[in-house]
Amino acid sequence: MLRLFDHVAAATWRGWPIVFLTLAFRRLKRAIKQNPILWRAFSVARAAAASLRRRRRDDEDAGPEPAPPLAPQ
């Protein structure tokens, strides 16, 4: 059996913030996935965000409303 490890290390001082953010993101993601209450809340929030994006995209596809005529017909 081959054991795999995920190693993150900064090569320079500028890399430390990236390493910190990467590790914090991974911990948060793991906590959300392992907690049924957090996972349910995240799933609901993700579905709501997708619905809003879809609605915005549909509004953009419809285009602007035509301008009213300048002179009566």
C-alpha positions as CSV (number, residue, x, y, z in Angstrom):
1,M,0.0,0.0,0.0
2,L,1.3,3.4,-0.9
3,R,0.6,6.2,1.6
4,L,0.0,9.6,0.2
5,F,0.7,12.9,1.9
6,D,-0.3,16.4,1.0
7,H,2.6,18.7,1.9
8,V,2.5,22.5,1.6
9,A,5.5,24.7,2.4
10,A,6.6,28.2,1.7
11,A,9.8,28.7,-0.2
12,T,10.0,32.4,0.5
13,W,8.6,34.9,3.0
14,R,6.1,35.9,0.4
15,G,4.7,32.4,0.3
16,W,3.8,32.2,4.0
17,P,0.5,34.1,3.6
18,I,-0.5,31.7,0.7
19,V,0.4,28.7,2.8
20,F,-1.6,30.0,5.7
21,L,-4.6,30.7,3.6
22,T,-4.4,27.3,1.8
23,L,-4.2,25.4,5.1
24,A,-7.0,27.4,6.7
25,F,-9.2,26.8,3.6
26,R,-8.5,23.0,3.8
27,R,-9.4,22.9,7.5
28,L,-12.6,24.8,7.0
29,K,-13.6,22.6,4.1
30,R,-12.9,19.5,6.1
31,A,-14.9,20.8,9.1
32,I,-17.9,21.6,6.9
33,K,-17.9,18.3,5.2
34,Q,-17.6,16.3,8.5
35,N,-20.4,18.2,10.3
36,P,-23.9,17.3,9.0
37,I,-25.4,20.6,10.1
38,L,-22.7,22.7,8.5
39,W,-22.8,20.6,5.3
40,R,-26.6,21.1,5.1
41,A,-26.3,24.9,5.6
42,F,-23.5,25.1,3.0
43,S,-25.5,23.1,0.5
44,V,-28.6,25.3,1.0
45,A,-26.4,28.4,0.6
46,R,-24.7,27.0,-2.6
47,A,-28.1,26.2,-4.1
48,A,-29.4,29.7,-3.3
49,A,-26.2,31.3,-4.9
50,A,-26.7,29.1,-8.0
51,S,-30.3,30.2,-8.3
52,L,-29.3,33.9,-8.1
53,R,-26.6,33.4,-10.7
54,R,-29.1,31.7,-13.0
55,R,-31.7,34.4,-12.6
56,R,-29.0,37.1,-13.3
57,R,-27.9,35.3,-16.4
58,D,-31.5,35.0,-17.7
59,D,-32.0,38.7,-17.1
60,E,-28.8,39.5,-19.1
61,D,-29.8,37.2,-21.9
62,A,-33.2,38.9,-22.3
63,G,-31.4,42.2,-23.1
64,P,-32.6,45.7,-22.5
65,E,-36.2,46.6,-23.1
66,P,-36.8,48.4,-26.3
67,A,-37.0,52.2,-26.0
68,P,-40.5,53.8,-26.6
69,P,-41.0,55.5,-29.9
70,L,-40.0,59.2,-30.0
71,A,-43.0,60.3,-32.0
72,P,-46.6,59.0,-31.8
73,Q,-47.5,56.7,-34.6
